[in-house]
Amino acid sequence: MTNILDTLAEKNEFPIVFIGSGISKRFLNDFPDWPTLLEEFWKKAGMQNFYGELNNVLSQVRIEHPEFNEREVEHEAYIQIGATLEGIFNKRFNDEDILIEGFTPHESFRTKLSPLKKAVANRFLSYYLREGKEKEYESFVKMIRKTQIILTTNYDTFIEDSYNSPGTNRITKFIGQKGFFTETFNYAELYKLHGCAKSPGDIVLAKDDYIKFEKNSVLISAKITSMMLNSPIIFMGYSLTDVNVRKIIRNFTRSLTDAEVQLLEERLILLEWSEGEQGLVEEVLNDRDLGCKIKVIKTDNYSLVFDKISSVNQGVTPAEVRKYQHVIKQLIVDSGKKGSLNSLLVSPIQLEDIEERIGDGKLVVALGDATYIFKMPDLVTYSYDYFFDPEQLQTDIALRFIASQNKNSRLPFLKFTKDVDIDKTNLHPFDKEKIKQRIAAYSDANNCIKTINSSYKNKIDSFEEILSLKYKQDKEFDVIAYNAPRLDRVKLEDYIKDKLIKFRDEGARSIPTQLRRLITIYDLLINK
């Protein structure tokens, strides 16, 4: 039976995703919810009976705000407790009864930074992935790289750290309200609405912080609304009872016409945890307070959800779209302001380096060749197709790609250069010379093996034994490369294929140095 996630995949649209604390709690050890965090620092401040005090505040809020529902009562109580906690905690820090590593009362005075916020930031700077979540985590990483924009109220750096793994384009992060007042590209962007552990001063924790945040809520809602109008919206790690989520949706629906609300209802999804449920149970909730219906997906099989979202494929990742938009704006808008534009012919992969040339003159870029347009691969695609899907690579394009790479960088090339008279190709003389230099420099597997760090030159004959040692990724690549001549070729091929597929699916455009060396050695072993 088709569900709304299948429809999202069929329409092939990058979604906007709101990620709440439930996602961090699912993947990270000892991740606290709001009351647990307050209780933790309540005790650090030397105070007792946290829940007794919380109950008293809850009772007082109900008396003072009879119009609040229970969700709003709890929210108000938490931020009031936060204010009480901040006052007591900061005083005890200033009296030197509480110590914060790397932070002193003088530093607090100089930076005007609340000691409690600094301590909370430190609490979220380090984290550990829960055992047994490795496979689901891989699906999560693939999913977030297919999101157009991510918004979160979490303080931790789990989202950006997961997105920005080696060899991938990075996500652009905006903290607090700063990102809402700057020019953005609306692709590959992370908005941390309540602050970040890397910027303690922007953390929204106590009542005064929320009051300040609310003052600009109209502008923030306008920004979010403009982003949400054109993309599917998915909430994960939040409950439908979450005050922050309800406020965002309510403000959004109130700015729409009835016809627009109907369109929204086909694009608004809430992922809700249902313990033990391995399927996807879809429900439609009509919440009058929110002013719209919401599709709710209940499951404990988050990998299934992540994989469906990851199946969206528009040919380029959101991070690449952002990169191209940024470069093209600089080329055409910023450079265009200076006067007439000169033309420059580049391949798509050269967009990575074109920013360095923007200041050289007045440029406009064409992608392609003087006589015909072709698709230049990126390094990951080239490497995969070279070994496992060679029909995708035309010899002329492959030679041009090889020539476009730094002559000192390693990559497989023998298949396209052996038995080929480079001088008789239609390459530019400069490119012909670069390929000849590459052939001379990388013609022997032993020469590549000699460049491996001596501490990684551990002679091991069994592929399984190497993997069982559970080296860090870069060391594993080098140990396998060192032993490649004596390892089983089929297992080596499968290993390289799995790694290249992983990098390709994650949207990577480059490959770690150690893996480049390994696939170069493999190329020399099988094709020389």
Long-range contacts (C-beta under 8 A, 24 or more apart in sequence): 3-280, 3-282, 3-297, 4-266, 4-269, 4-282, 4-295, 4-297, 5-269, 5-280, 5-297, 5-305, 5-308, 5-309, 6-308, 7-266, 8-232, 8-269, 8-308, 8-309, 8-312, 9-308, 9-309, 9-311, 9-312, 11-232, 12-312, 12-313, 12-314, 13-231, 13-232, 13-312, 14-146, 14-147, 14-148, 14-187, 14-231, 14-312, 14-314, 14-318, 15-146, 15-147, 15-148, 15-231, 15-232, 15-233, 15-234, 15-309, 15-312, 16-147, 16-148, 16-149, 16-150, 16-151, 16-227, 16-228, 16-231, 16-232, 16-233, 16-234, 17-144, 17-147, 17-149, 17-150, 17-151, 17-233, 17-234, 17-235, 17-236, 18-150, 18-151, 18-152, 18-233, 18-234, 18-235, 18-236, 18-238, 18-245, 18-248, 19-144, 19-150, 19-151, 19-152, 19-154, 19-159, 19-236, 19-237, 20-152, 20-153, 20-154, 20-235, 20-236, 20-237, 20-238, 20-239, 20-242, 20-245, 21-153, 21-154, 21-237, 22-236, 22-237, 22-238, 22-239, 22-273, 23-140, 23-154, 23-158, 23-236, 23-237, 24-127, 24-154, 24-156, 24-158, 24-237, 25-237, 26-130, 26-133, 26-237, 26-273, 26-302, 27-129, 27-130, 27-133, 27-136, 27-137, 27-140, 27-158, 28-127, 28-128, 28-129, 28-130, 28-156, 28-158, 29-127, 29-128, 29-129, 29-130, 31-127, 31-156, 34-78, 35-78, 37-120, 37-123, 38-78, 38-81, 38-82, 38-85, 40-123, 41-85, 41-89, 41-116, 41-119, 41-120, 42-81, 42-85, 44-89, 44-98, 44-119, 45-85, 45-88, 45-89, 45-92, 45-98, 46-92, 46-97, 46-98, 47-85, 47-88, 53-81, 53-84, 54-81, 57-81, 71-241, 71-242, 71-243, 71-246, 72-243, 75-243, 79-205, 79-206, 79-207, 79-209, 79-210, 80-207, 82-205, 82-206, 82-207, 82-209, 83-206, 83-207, 83-208, 85-116, 85-206, 86-114, 86-116, 86-117, 86-205, 86-206, 89-115, 89-116, 89-119, 90-114, 90-115, 90-116, 93-119, 111-201, 112-201, 113-200, 113-201, 114-200, 114-201, 116-205, 117-200, 117-201, 117-203, 117-205, 118-200, 120-155, 120-197, 120-200, 120-203, 120-205, 121-155, 121-196, 121-197, 121-198, 121-199, 121-200, 121-203, 122-197, 123-197, 124-155, 124-156, 124-157, 124-197, 125-156, 125-157, 125-197, 125-198, 127-156, 127-158, 135-303, 136-302, 136-303, 136-306, 137-162, 138-502, 139-302, 139-303, 139-306, 139-307, 139-310, 140-302, 140-306, 141-165, 141-506, 142-306, 142-307, 142-310, 142-505, 142-506, 143-305, 143-306, 143-307, 143-309, 143-310, 145-310, 145-317, 145-318, 145-319, 145-506, 145-507, 146-309, 146-310, 146-312, 146-317, 146-318, 146-507, 147-309, 147-318, 148-186, 148-187, 148-188, 148-231, 148-318, 149-186, 149-187, 149-189, 149-190, 149-191, 149-227, 149-231, 150-189, 150-190, 150-191, 151-190, 151-191, 151-193, 151-224, 152-190, 152-191, 152-192, 152-193, 153-192, 153-193, 153-194, 153-204, 153-244, 154-192, 154-194, 155-192, 155-194, 155-195, 155-196, 155-197, 155-203, 156-197, 157-196, 157-197, 157-198, 159-190, 160-190, 163-190, 165-506, 166-512, 167-380, 167-503, 167-506, 167-508, 167-509, 167-510, 167-511, 167-512, 168-319, 168-506, 168-507, 168-508, 168-509, 169-317, 169-319, 169-320, 169-322, 169-323, 169-507, 169-509, 170-319, 171-319, 172-322, 175-199, 175-202, 176-202, 176-204, 177-213, 177-216, 177-219, 177-220, 178-202, 180-216, 180-219, 180-220, 180-223, 181-219, 185-321, 185-322, 185-325, 185-326, 186-227, 187-318, 187-319, 187-321, 187-322, 187-325, 188-317, 188-318, 188-319, 188-321, 188-322, 189-322, 193-220, 193-244, 217-247, 217-251, 221-248, 221-251, 221-252, 221-255, 224-248, 224-251, 224-252, 225-251, 225-252, 225-255, 228-252, 228-264, 229-260, 231-267, 232-267, 232-268, 232-269, 233-264, 233-267, 233-268, 233-269, 234-269, 234-270, 234-271, 234-309, 235-269, 235-270, 235-271, 236-270, 236-271, 236-305, 237-271, 238-270, 239-272, 240-270, 240-272, 240-285, 240-287, 240-294, 240-296, 245-270, 246-289, 246-290, 249-290, 249-291, 249-292, 249-294, 250-289, 250-290, 250-291, 253-290, 253-291, 253-292, 254-291, 261-291, 261-292, 264-292, 265-292, 265-293, 265-294, 265-295, 268-292, 268-293, 268-294, 268-295, 269-294, 269-295, 269-296, 269-297, 270-294, 270-295, 270-296, 270-297, 271-297, 271-299, 271-302, 271-305, 272-296, 272-297, 272-298, 272-299, 273-298, 273-299, 273-300, 274-298, 274-299, 274-300, 275-300, 276-300, 277-301, 278-304, 280-304, 280-305, 310-505, 317-507, 319-507, 320-507, 320-509, 323-351, 323-352, 324-351, 327-351, 327-354, 327-355, 327-365, 328-365, 330-355, 330-358, 331-358, 331-363, 331-364, 331-365, 332-364, 334-358, 335-362, 335-363, 335-364, 336-362, 336-364, 338-362, 345-369, 345-370, 347-376, 347-400, 347-401, 347-404, 348-375, 348-376, 348-378, 349-376, 349-377, 349-378, 349-379, 349-401, 349-404, 349-509, 350-404, 352-509, 376-400, 376-401, 376-404, 377-401, 378-509, 378-510, 379-405, 379-411, 379-509, 379-510, 379-511, 380-500, 380-503, 380-504, 380-508, 380-509, 380-510, 380-511, 381-504, 382-411, 383-411, 383-412, 383-500, 383-511, 383-519, 384-497, 384-500, 384-501, 384-504, 386-412, 386-415, 386-523, 387-412, 387-493, 387-496, 387-497, 387-500, 387-519, 387-522, 387-523, 388-497, 388-500, 390-415, 395-420, 396-425, 396-426, 399-425, 399-427, 399-431, 399-435, 400-427, 400-431, 402-435, 402-438, 403-427, 403-428, 403-431, 403-432, 403-434, 403-435, 404-431, 407-434, 407-437, 407-438, 407-441, 408-441, 409-516, 410-442, 410-448, 410-513, 410-516, 410-517, 410-519, 410-520, 411-516, 411-519, 411-520, 412-519, 412-520, 412-522, 412-523, 412-527, 413-438, 413-439, 413-442, 413-523, 414-523, 414-524, 414-527, 414-528, 415-523, 415-527, 418-527, 418-528, 442-520, 442-524, 443-524, 443-528, 444-524, 444-528, 445-484, 445-485, 445-521, 445-524, 445-525, 445-528, 448-481, 448-517, 448-520, 448-521, 448-524, 449-481, 449-482, 449-484, 449-485, 449-521, 451-517, 452-478, 452-481, 452-482, 452-517, 453-478, 456-482, 457-482, 458-482, 458-483, 459-483, 461-486, 461-487, 463-487, 463-488, 463-491, 463-492, 463-495, 473-512, 473-514, 474-512, 474-513, 474-514, 475-514, 477-512, 477-514, 477-515, 477-517, 477-518, 478-514, 478-517, 478-518, 480-518, 481-514, 481-517, 481-518, 481-521, 484-518, 484-521, 484-522, 484-525, 485-525, 489-525, 489-526, 492-522, 493-522, 496-522
